[in-house]
Amino acid sequence: MKEKNMHPKEHTHHNSNKPAFDRRSFLKTSSLTAAGFAFSRMPLMAGPFTREDFDQIVPADKKLTPEWVKSLFARGERTVYRGKDLEKIGMPVGGICAGQLYLGGDGKLWHWDIFNQPRRTDGSTYQNPLVPASPIEQGFALEVTVDGKKQVRPLTQAGFADISFCGEYPLANIEYQDPKVPVTVSLEAFSPFVPLHTDDSSLPVTVLRYTVRNTGSAKVEVRLAGWLENAVCLVSAPGDAAKRRNRVQRGQGMLLIQGEVENAPAEKVLKPELMSEADLKQPLDMGTMALALLETQASDRAAAAVGAGNFPDAAFAAEPADQAAQPNGRKLVGSIIRTMTLDAGKEATATFLVTWHFPYLDMQKWKIERMENLKDNGRYYATRFPSAAAVAGHVAAHFAALHAQTRLWHDTWYDSTLPYWFLDRTMLNTGCLASATSHRFATGRFWGWEGVGCCEGTCTHVWHYAHAVGRLFPDLERDVRKRTDFGTAIEKPSGAIRHRGEGFGLAVDGQAGCILRAYREHQMTSDSAWLKDLWPNIKLAMQCLMKMDRGDGLLDGHQHNTLDAGWYGQIAWLSGLYLASLRAAAEMATDMGDAAFAAECRKIADTGRESIKKLFDQEYFINLLDPKYPNAVNSGTGCEIDQVFGQSWAYQVGLDRVIPQQETRLALQALWRYNFTPDCGAYRKIYKGGRFFALAGEAGMLMCTFPRKDWSFENASGKGNMDGVCNLLNEVMNGFEYQVAGHMIWEGMAQQGLAITRAVHDRHHPSKRNPWNEVECGDHYSRSMASYGVFIAACGFEYHGPKQHIGFAPRLTPEKFKAPFTSAEGWGSLSQSRTGKTQINRIDVKSGGLRVKSLALELPPGATLKTTTVAVGTQQLTAKATQSGQRVELTLAKEVTLNANETITTKLEFA
């Protein structure tokens, strides 16, 4: 079956005649540039530019302003948004793989995509961001009484003059103040998120903790109300057709209103398998939802139904009742009220939960093309809980631990020397897991779109960029490798992996990525049992690629890839990934005792490392075309963004060099020179084909430019420009940019790597669009989780669980560095300090455990190690030190196991 273009067309035009970039075009573009910076209200990144700068549409001199460059490295302050910047904010605040729910900039919950309804996205929200909207009635408000005078204030911009939003995924904090209100309110919103603990992080719940503080001099009486519409069968039975009802429940330390429908199926836990015939007949939006208040007090009140009137006044006026059915012609909305009496300077906290339970996910009913073979259905969370009330009960019973661990991770992440903006951007894309991009079926299978409703099948050639999942929730990635890539998707005897799971054939970049990810998943385990189970199929997949190698260590033939076409010839980008996968396969073969195959893979990789030099021409790597396919899409001698991706991947998993160092670094310098521009408008003024994910006035790295006279966009298009596929070369796409940015940091180009990452960050300033939704061909595009790989690069992190090995070599501020880490069994902080000729490194375990047999560290250039001390707490350990260049490896006499709150410290004296 021939695959269609995976990227829906928008703003695509063929460029049959490339116009000259004249002075008039420059003036128009430069005016857009100025307008773009003014609108963003951010520090000026670059300039000023002259006309001569834009005679070359990607200026070689980026003219980055000193203030902006300084801001790249500065620790800075927490990012706080106010005023109009609140309007587009939508931070995911549901559990991973549990649907999608946003927290708005003023605290309003919106985008209730929890009802299993089909929703397609196509990338258009980059230029036209979603306007916050909610299909249901829900909110929170305060009623404040001082000296008998009462005022009601919704906890939104309509109720408070001064609202500030600080979103540090997975936690958000909102502050509400108003000079006319004698109290302030602080909201802490999140869904439990604990790395390595997937079940704790996959709950269909949003936690909203409101702290009210009396800032006046007189005692105040405060009532805090929350209300929630029963929206069960919102789509399948709108209006009164569903016969909705609310029931108040007390116990388990909470007061709760559950919304349901009459004559609904009995509450039950789904079996961890395909849904039954009876379940398959249920509407997709059949289920339950609930509003709960924890740590109940005698004065708490619940109303199963709010009477007529406008919110929030109607919520406060509601009469307490434990049962209610939907009144004719009105929505059924329940409310819960907490009463507080606060003396001057005192405060009190109320913790609300919004939970949901819609188990009948069935993508067959979505009637989306190419989904016919996907048989998995149901929601995984429904195999653990029978209802929304049960979800709330579980959270209430374990709230102290869930809250503490979520906050501990958040605090560990931000207790760092890395810039706040950098920590924000490299973590927030993990929110893709808490969007409708990511699903976990009742069978336990993890499955993802490329972006929300866009391109199915946990696509190998997109998801292999996404490093966040493998480091934070490695069991999900292990599941995809075992159940899908090296399970149902691998064809025998060829070894080709169908790159969309249930369908479609070999994508060479995705195939190499599966092998590399298998090595990463092996590293993120505590022993070799997982790898042993999958090794025969991993080896078969590697052999599949080896058959495309004619003996020089490079790939030939038809090479389908993430740019949605079959390329031909010898392609640096794809062959580089092949070489990296060979290195990974060699390491896994060694771990499995397959010495012969390990030797074979290393020999081919060594050959390829030399052969790939022939693809390096003067400044960067080009592609050698196959003369048999002169009309195929191919970047040719263009400067293509992923040309040394294989080496970038190798760094992520601690492999030897797969592409020679000198050529690699020159290629990265060329990408900076030819592909990164402080203003994408100038380039796109000429090359109009493709989608616009960076507008005039916005910086970014272009997918491919053509600085040489022997090749052009028209040549690259050939006659194989299927549905505008070649137009992808004109675009700016976040995930690819992160890949290059991380690689640059690994290779010592920290300023350039940070600049590219910051460009993405600045493009997603809330004055323009939702910072928590990085768009490619769909919303919450999974490739953007490559941002976590930039973080790994900044730490110079390496880890191999079965070998009990951990190491780090900070690429930023190595004199004083601190950042978090994750391992197979625990997580914590890494720190390094240098004073004079002494370097001290610490690994602090915050949660779980860490087994250590060897450590790798890095000394300053030219330093020679003199003495070494290793200790756990006050206990000195015996260790053997070896130095190679700047790298120092310490091998302990025996393995040590660190538990939470334990530390291993090394002291290196050098000359």
N, C-alpha and C positions, 0 to 999 in steps of 0.2 A: 504494500500500500504506500503510495507516494504521500509524503507529509506536505501539508500546506504550510504557507507562511505562518509562523507562530505569533507574529507581531501584527496586530490589526493596524491597518493603514490610517494615518492621520497626517495631514499636511505633507503628503508625499508627492513629489513632482520629479519627473525625469529632467536631467540637466544635459540636454543635447547640445546647447551652446553656452559655454561658460562666459558670462559677461565680464568686462574689465571692471576693476574696483576703482571708480573714478572719484574725483574730489567731492562731487555732489553726494555720492553714496557715503563717503566718510563723514560729511557734515551731518547727514541724517542719523547715521549710526552713533556718532559721538554725542549728539543731543539725547539719544535714547540712553546712552551710557550715563550721562550726568543725571538724567531723570531717574534711572534705576538706583544709583547710589543715594540720591536724595530721598527717594521713597523708602529705602531700606532703613534709614536712620542708623546706619552702622558706620564705624570708622572707615575712611576712604582707604581702599586696598592698594590702589596703584595709580600711577600717573604723576603729573599731567602728560598726555600724549600729544604729539604733533602729527601733522598730516603724513610726514615721512615714516612715522612708526607704522602707519596703516597701509603704506605702500606694500608692505608684507602683512597679510591679513592676520597672521599670528606673529606678533612682534617678538623678536629674539630677546630683546631687553624688556623684561616684564615690568620694570620700573616700580617694583613693590615699594611702598613707602616704609621708611624706617620704623614708624610707629606701628604699622600693621605687622611687620616682621617681628618686632619685639613682642607684640601681643600673642604671636603663635606659641612662644615659649613660656610666657609669663604664667605663673600659677593662677593669677586673676582671682575673681570672686564668683560665688554662685550666680547662676543665670536666673534673673528674676524679670518677669514680664508684667507690664501694666497697661492700662488704657486700651487703645485700639489694638495693641499687640495680643490681647486676649481673645479676639474675635474668631480667629481661625484655628485655635488650639484644639486638638483632639488627641489626648494621650490614652492609649489602651490601658484599661484598668480591670480587665477580666482575667481569668486563669488561662494558661496556655492551652491551645486546642479546645477551647470551651465557648467559642463564638467571639463576637467583637462588640465591645462597649467602650465608648469614649468618655473621658472626663474633659469638659470644656474649661476654658481659661478662667471662668468665673465660678466653676464648681458644678455647673449643670451637666447631668449625664445625657449623652446624645448618641446617635448612630446605633440604635439597638438592633444589631445584626446577630441576634441570638435565636431566631425562630426558624433556622434551617431553610431560609428562602433563597432561591437562585439569585445571584447578583454578579453581573459581569462588570469588570472595569477594564479600561483600555489605554490608560496613560493620560487621558484628557484632563484629569484633576491636577496635573502639574500647572497647566495654564489657567485652569478654572477650578480652584479649590472648592471642596464641599462647603456649603453654608450650614452651620450647625442647625440641626433640626431633630425633633423627636416625634415618633409616631404615637407616643403614649404620654399620659399625664403623670408627671413625677417631679418631686422636688423637696427642698428643705427650706425652712423659714424660722425666724425668731419672733417671739412676742415678748417685748420688754416693758416692764411696769416699774416706774419710779414715782413715789409719792402719789400714787393713784392715777398717774398719767400713763397711758398705754400706747405703744406703737408696734406695728407689725412690719417686719423687714424680711423679704425673701433673700435667701443666701445666693444672690446673683448680682449682676451689675445694676439691676433695677432696684436693689435694696440698699446697696452700700456704695458710697462715693469713691472709696479707695480700696481696690482689690489688687493683690499681687499674687502671681503664680510662679512657683518654682517646681519644675518637673524634672526629677532625677530618677529615671526609670529604674526600678518599678514603683518608686514612691513619688507622690506629688504632695506639695504643701501649698495651701492657699490661705492668705491672710485677708480678713475683712475688717475694715475700719471706716468710721464715718463720724465726723465731729458732732453730729446730732444724736448719736447713739452712745450711751454710757458704757457699752461693753465692746470688746473686740472678740472676734471669732477666728480660730485657727482650724483648718481642715487638713487632716492627713488621710489621703486616699490611696488605696492599693489593692491588689489581689495578692495573696501569699506567693512569694517567689523566693525559693531556696535552691541555689545551684546543687546539682546532683540528686535532688529530691523531687523527681518529676511529679509524683502523685500529689505531694503537698503544694506543688506549683500549678496544678491543673484543675483547680476547683472553680466551678461556675459561680463565682462570688465577687462582689466588689465591697470592700470595707471602707466605711466613711466615719472617721473619728473626729468629732467636733469638740473643741475645747473653747469654752466661753469664759472670758475673764472680765471682771468688773474693774473698769479703769476710772470710775468716778469715786466720789467721796461718800455717797449714800448707798444704802442697801438696795439691791434690785431683785425683782422677781422676774425670772426668765422661764418661758416655755419654748422648747425646741421641738418642732414638728417635722416629721417626715411622712411623705405620702407616696403611694405607688398604685398605678392603675393595674387591674387584672387584665392583661392583654393576651391571655391564652387564646389560641385560635384567632389571633388578630387578623390574619389574612384569609384563612379558610372559612371563617364564619364571622364576618364583620357585623357591627351593630349588635342587635339583641339575639342573633341566631344561635349563639353558643350557649346561652343560659348559664352565664358565669356566676360563680359564688365565691365568697371569701369566708375563711374560718380563722378565728383567733385561737392561737395555741400558747399555753404557758408551761414553763418547765425548762429544765436543762440550762437554767441561768439566763433565760431569754424570754422576751415577749415577741410574738411573731404573728403576722397575718399571711396566710397562704392563699394565693389565688389559683382557682381551678375551674373546671366546667362540670356541670352535672352530666351523669351518664358517661363519664370518661372511663377509660380502662383503669382497673385497680392499680394502685401504686405498687410497683415491683422493681426489682433490680434486673436489668437485662442480662441475659446470659452472654458470656464473652465469646460470642460467635455471631454468625449472620442472623439478622432478625427473623422472627417467626412470620408465618403468613398473616397472622392476625396483626402483628406489629406493622407489617408492610402496608396494611390497609389504613393505618391511622394517618391523619393529616400531619404534615411536617411540623406544624406549629402547635400540635397537641402536647400538653405537658402541664407544668406548674411553675409558679414564680412566687417569691416571698419577700417581705420586708420584715426585718427583725431588729430588736434593740437588746443589746447584751447587758449583763450585770444589772438585772432588773431591780427597781426600787418600788416601794409600796405606792408611790404617787404616779407611777407610769400608767398611761391610759392608751387603749387601743379602740379604734372604731372600725368595724368591718366595712362600713360604707360611710362616705362623706356625703352630706346633704347638698342641696342646690346652693349655688353661689360660686363666686370666683375664688381661685386660689391666690394666696395662701390663707385668706380669711376663713374659707370654708373648712380647711383642715383643722383650724383651732376651734371652730364652732361645732364640729362633729360630735354627736352623742355616742358615748361608749356602747359597743355592742359586739357580741362574739360571733354572730352569724349574719350574713347578708347575701341576698340574691340581687342580680342586676336589675335595677329599676327600668321600666320601659322608657326608651328614648334618652337614657343617660349612661355614661360610663360608670363602671363599678370601680371606685377608688377607695382604698383603705388608708387610714392614717394612724400613726403612733406618736405620742407626745411624752416628752421628758420634762419635768418641772424642776427648776433649780432656784434656790435662794442663795444669793451671793453677797457677802459683806464686801466692803471696799477692799480692793486688791486681791480678792479671792477668785478662784477659778474652779471649774468642774468640767468633766469630759463625759460625753455620751458616744457610744460606739454603735453605729447602725450597720446592718448588712443588707445588701440586695443580692438575692440568689435566684437562680433559674434552673430549670430542668426540662429540657426539650429533647427527648432521647431519640426521636425518629428521623435522624438524618438519613436520607436515601437519595443519592445523587442520580439514580436512574430516573427519578421523577423530575429532575431538573431539565431533562431532554436536551442536554448539551452534546453537541457533536463530538464524537470520539470517546464518549464515556461508556459506551455499551458494554465494554469488557470489565468495567470496574464493579465488582460484586460486593465489596465490603460496604457496610452501612452501620447505622447506629452510632451513638456517642459513647466514647469510653467512660466518661464520668457517670453515665447511666448504669454501668456495670458495678458501680460502687455505691450508688445512692438511689433510692426509689422515688425521691421527690425533692423539690426545692426546700421543704422544711427539714428533710434529713440532711441536706447539704449544710443548712444553717446550724443544725444541731451539732454536726461534726466540727464546724468551724468554732462554734461556741465552746465545745468541750476541749479543743486544742488551741484556743486563741492565743493564750500566753506564749506558747512555743512558736506558733506560726508567725505571730507579730514580732517576737524577739529575733527569730532567725532571719526574717525578711529585713528588719532594720539592721541587724548585724551585717548582712551582706551589703546593704546599701552603704552603711558606714565604713565597711572595709574597702569598698570600691572607691569611695571618695576620700578616704584617709590616704592620700597619695600626694606625691610631688608633681604629678602630671597636671597640665592645665585643666581647669574646670570644663572649658568648652570641649576639650578633647575627650574627657571622660564622659561628658554628656553624649557626644556624637557617636563614640565607638560602642556605647552600651545601648542607646535607645532603639536601634534597629532590631534588637532582640524582641521588641514588641511585635514584630511580624508573627511570632509564635502565638501571641494573644490577639491576632486578627483572623479574619476569615480566610487568610492565605493558608493557614495550618490547621490540620484536622488529625484527630486520633479516633479511629473507628472502634466499635465495640470489641472487635477482635484484638484490640491493642495495637493495631497497625498504625504507624505514623505515616502521614500522607500530606503532600502539599501541592498547591498551585504554584506557578511561578510568581504570580501576584494574585490579588483577590479575584477569583473567578476567571483567571487569565492563564490559559495554557496548563494542562493538567499533568499529573503523574510524577510529582517530586523529581522533575526533569534533571537528569544527571548533569547536563552541560550548564545548567544555571545554578543548581544547589551546591555544586562543588566549590563555588566561590564563598559560600556562606559558612564562615568559621565559627560563628557564635554557638550554634547548637552543639557541635562536637565537643566544645570546651565547657559549656554550662550544663547541658543535659545530654551527656554522651550516650545514654541508653536509647534515646530516640534515634540517633544516627546509627547505632549498632543495629537497631531494629530494621532500618531501611536497608542497610547492607545485607543483613541476614535474610529478611523476609522477602525483599524485593530485588535489589540489584544482583546479588549472588544467589537468589532464590528463584522466584517465579520469572524474573526478567531475563535471566541468562539462558541463551540458546545453546543447545548441545547438538553436535560436537564442536560447533564453531567457536564458542566462548563469547560471542557478541552479546552485549547487554542491551536489551531494548530500552532506549533512553527515557521512555515515559512509562516504564513499569509494565503496564498491560499491553502496550503497543509501541510500534515504530522501532526502527532498526538501530544500527550502530552509529553513535556520535563519538568520534575519536577523542575529543577533549573530555566528554563526559565519561568515557570508558577509562581513560587515564586517571580522571578525577576519582572514580570509584575505587581504583587500586590505591591511590594516595590516601583517600579517606579511610580505607580499610586499615592502612598502616596507622593512621592517626587514632582510629577507634581501638586498635590493638594497644597503642601507647596509653590510652585513657582507660585501660583495665588494670586489674591488680595481678593477673596471671595470664597464661597463654591459652586457656581453655577456649575462649571465644574464637581466637584465630585458628586453633586446631580444627574446629568444626567447619570453618569456611575455607580453609586453605586450598583444598582441591579446586574449588570454583574460582578462587582468586587467581590461582596459577593458570587455569584455563583462560581466564579473561586476559591475562598478561600475554599468553601465547597467541591469542587472537590478534593483538596489536603487533606482536613480533612477526607475524606472517605478512604484515604490510611493509616490512623493512627488507629492502633488497640486498642488505649486507653492509650498508655503510652507517647504520645506526640512526637513519632518518626514515620517516614515513613517506610512502608514495601511494598513488591511486586515489580513489574517491574518498574524501575526508569530510563527512558531514560534521557540522559544528554549531556552536551557539549562535552564529550569525545566519542560521537558517538556510544554508545552501551547502551543496557538495563542492568543496574546493579541491583542486588538483595541483600536483607538483610537490616540491619540497618546501614546507611552510614552517618557518622558524617557531612560531607560536605553538603549533600542534606537535611538531617533533620535539620541542623542548619539554612539553608535558609528557610525551612518551618517554623521554630520557629520565625525567623525575620519577615516573611510575616504575621504570626498570630498577632504579635505585631502591625504591620502596619495596618492590617485590624481592630484591636481593636480601634486604634486611629481614623481611618476613620469612623468606626461605631459610635463612640462617637460623632464625628462632625456631623454625620447624624441623631443623636437622636435615634440610634438603640442600646439601652442600653443592651438588652438581648444578642444580638450577640457579642457586645463588651466584656461582661462578659464571654461568652463562649470561645472566642478567648484567653482572658487573662488566663483563668483557664487552657486551654490546653497548652499554652505557659509556664506557671509556672510548670506544670507537666513535660513538655519536658525539661525544664532547669535542672531539677533534673535527669530525665531519661538519658539524654545524658552523664551524668557522667559515666555510665556503659561502654561507648565507650572509655573512657579515660583509657589508660593502661600504667602506669608508667611515660611515658614522653610525649605522644601525643595521639591524638584521632585515633582510628582504626575503622574498619568496622566489624560488626558481620555478618558473611555469612549466607545466607539462605540455609540450608542443602538440600532443594529441587532442588537447582540450583548450584551444585558443580563445574560446568564447565563454568560458566559465567565469563566474564571479571570483575575483582574486585581488587582494590588495597590492600584489606585484612589488614594485619598489617603493610603495608608500610606506610611511612611518606608522605602523599599526600598534595599537595600545598594548596588546597582550604578547608582544613579540618575545619577551623573556619571562613569561608567566611561569614556565617550568621551574626556573630558579627561585622565583617567589614562593612557589608551593614547597620546594625543597627546604627552604628556611623554616617554614611553618612546622615541619616535622623533623628538623634536625638532621637532614641528609647532607652528604658531601656535595660539592659543586657539580652541577649537571651541565652548566654552560660556563665557558671560561670567564674569569673575573674581569679582565680588561675589556673584552668586548661587551660584556653585560653592562658594565658601568657606563661605557660610551653610549650604549643603546638607551639607557635611562636618561642620560644627559640630552640625547637627541629628542626623546619624548618630551622632556621639559622644554626644549628649545622650539620644537615644531608643533607640539600638540596642546600645550597648556597656554591658555590665553586669559588675560584679566577681563576680556570682554568678548564673549562668544558671538555677540551681534555682528561684528565685522565679518567673521567667517560665514555665518549663516545667511548674511545678506547676499552672498554669492552662491553658496551651496544650500539651496532651499529644500532639497529632498530630505525626508526623514522627519522624525518627531522632534519637538522642541522641549528638551528637559533642562535647557539653560537658555535664558532669554538675553536680549540686548541689555548690557550693563551687568551681566552675571558672568563670573569666572568659571572656568572648567577645563577639563582635558578632553579634547576631541578624540573620537575613536580612531580616525585615520586621516592623516594629511598627506599631501603629495608635493613635497618640496623639490623633487627632481623633475627634470624636463622629459624623461623617458617614460613617464607613467602619469596617469591622471584619473580622476573620478570616472571619466567616460571609459577609459581602458579597464578599470576595475569592474565596471558594470558588465562589460562584455555583452553577450546576448542572453546571458542567464539571469538577468535582473528580474527574477520572479516577484511579482507584486511589490516591487520596490525594495527587495531584500538588500540591494547594495546601498540603499539610502541609510542603512544602519551605520555605515562608515562615517556619515556626517554628524552623527548624534553625540551627545554627551550623556553618559549613563553612569550612575553612582557606583554600582558594584565594580565595574571595570576600573574606575578611578581609585577606589580603595585598594584594589589589588596592586596597582602601580605605586600608590602612596606608601603602602606597607613595605613594598620591595625597596623603594628608595631609602626608607629609614634603615632597613637591614644593611644596605650597601653604603651607609655613611652620608646620604643626601637628606639629612633630617629636615633642613629648612624647606626643601622642595616637597618632601613627603607631607609635612605639616601644612604647607600652603595648599596643596591639592585637597587634603582632608578639610581644611578650613573653608575652602571654596564651596564644597558640598554643604558644609554647615551654614555658611552665610546664605546660600541659595534657599535654605529652608528656614530662614528667619520668619517668625510669625507675622511680621508686617506684610509678607508675601504669600505664605502658604503654611500648612500644618507642619511643624517641625518633626512630628512623629510619624509622618507618612512620606517615605521616600518612594517616588513613583518611577517605574520604568514602563513596561507594557501593561502594568496594572498597579493598583494600590498596594502598599506594603510589600514592595517587590523583594522577594527572598534573597536575591543576589546582594542586596544592600547589607545583609548580615556579614558581608566581607569586612565591614568596618571593624569587627572584633579582631580580625587579622592584623589591622594596623596597630591595635593595642598590643597584641602579642609581639609585634616587631619592636615597638617602643621599649618593651621589657627585655628583648633579646631572650625570650623564654624558651626553654626546652624541657621535655619531660618524657619519660618512658617508664610507665608503671610496673610492668613485669620485671624490668631490670632495676627497679627502685632507684631510678636516676632522675635528678632534677638539676636545672641550671638556669642562670639568667645573666645577661650581660647588657645592662641598660644602654640604650642608644641616645637617651636624653638625660642630661644632668647626672652623669655617672658619679660625680663627686658627692651628690646627695640625692638619693633616689628612693622612692617607696611606691609600691603598687601592689594590687591584689594578684592572686594566682588561684587556679583550680587544678586539682589532680584527680586521680581515679577514686579516691576515698575521702577527700576532704579539701578544704580551701582555707586561704589565709592571706598573709602579707609577705612580700619580699622587700628587703631594704638593703641599701648599700651606702656607706659613707667612706670618704677618703680624707685623711688628715696627714699631711706630710708624706711619709713613706709607709703609712699604715692604711689598710683597707679592711673594714669590718662589714660582713654580710650576715644578715639575719633572715631566717624563715620562721615566721610566727604562724602556727596553726590556729585558726579561729573556730573551725567547725569540722567534725569528723576526724580523720587521721591521715597521716602521711608516713609511708615507709621509705627510708633513705639508706641506700648503700653507697651511692656516689653523688658528688656535687660538681658542677662545672661553673666556674666564675671567670671573670676577665680582669686583667690588670691594665694599667695605663700603657699606651704605646711605649716600647723600649724598656719597660720595667722587667727586672729579674727577681724572681721569688727567692726570699732568703729563709724565712721561717713561717710555720703554719701552726695554728691552734684551732681545734674544733671542740665544741662543748655543747651538751644538751643541759640547759640550766647551769648548775655548778659542776656537773660531771664531765671531766675531760675525756675525749675519745681519741683512740689511736687511728691515724689516717696517713695514707701514702699520697704524696703530692707529685704530680708530673706537670711540666709546663711545655707548651708548644705555641710559640709566638706569644700572643697576649693571653691565650687560654690556659687556665689552670684547672686540672681535674683532681679532685680529692676522692680517694677510695677508702672507705672506712674498713677497719678490721672486721667488723661485723655489722649487719643491718641493725638500724635503730627504728623504732616506731614512735612517732610523735602523736600525741593525742591533743584534743582541743586545749588551748591555753599553754601549750608547750612550745619551746623555741630551740632551734639549733643555730649556733653562732659560730662563724669562722672569723679568724683574725689573720690576715696575711701581711707579713712584713716584706718589703721589697726594696730594691736599690735601683 
